[in-house]
């Protein structure tokens, strides 16, 4: 699990669309998709429910995204010091 992957899942949760989330993260949609799938495989859970035109977090995905939203600012503070 990387900070970049955490940024991707936070963006995807907010945007609810792979293309828009990729744009927010300044990466291609395939790059974001592969990273999200890699994290899901690593954790052994589905973080998102995918349907045509819509992406929603699963219940466990909601918890993981919330943890990522707390962790990312803390990681940024460490990098500042």
CORSUL-V610347 format. One record per backbone hydrogen bond with DSSP energy under -1.0 kcal/mol. CO is the residue of the C=O (numbers start at 1). NH is the residue of the N-H. E is the energy in kcal/mol with one decimal. If there is no record, write none. Layout:
# CORSUL-V610347
co=CO nh=NH e=E
co=CO nh=NH e=E
This chain:
# CORSUL-V610347
co=2 nh=6 e=-1.9
co=3 nh=7 e=-2.5
co=4 nh=8 e=-2.3
co=5 nh=9 e=-2.2
co=6 nh=10 e=-2.0
co=7 nh=11 e=-2.4
co=8 nh=12 e=-2.6
co=9 nh=13 e=-2.2
co=10 nh=14 e=-2.1
co=11 nh=15 e=-2.9
co=12 nh=16 e=-2.6
co=17 nh=21 e=-2.4
co=18 nh=22 e=-2.5
co=19 nh=23 e=-2.2
co=20 nh=24 e=-2.3
co=21 nh=25 e=-1.8
co=22 nh=27 e=-2.3
co=23 nh=26 e=-1.1
co=28 nh=32 e=-2.0
co=29 nh=33 e=-2.8
co=30 nh=34 e=-2.6
co=31 nh=35 e=-2.0
co=32 nh=36 e=-2.5
co=33 nh=37 e=-2.5
co=34 nh=38 e=-2.5
co=35 nh=39 e=-2.2
co=36 nh=40 e=-2.6
co=37 nh=41 e=-2.7
co=38 nh=42 e=-2.4
co=39 nh=43 e=-2.6
co=40 nh=44 e=-1.8
co=40 nh=45 e=-1.4
co=47 nh=58 e=-2.2
co=49 nh=56 e=-2.3
co=51 nh=54 e=-2.1
co=54 nh=51 e=-2.5
co=56 nh=49 e=-3.9
co=58 nh=62 e=-2.6
co=59 nh=63 e=-1.4
co=60 nh=64 e=-2.4
co=61 nh=65 e=-2.9
co=62 nh=66 e=-2.0
co=63 nh=67 e=-2.1
co=64 nh=68 e=-2.4
co=65 nh=69 e=-2.6
co=66 nh=70 e=-1.3
co=67 nh=71 e=-2.3
co=68 nh=72 e=-2.6
co=71 nh=75 e=-2.6
co=72 nh=76 e=-2.2
co=73 nh=77 e=-2.0
co=74 nh=78 e=-1.9
co=75 nh=79 e=-2.1
co=76 nh=80 e=-1.3
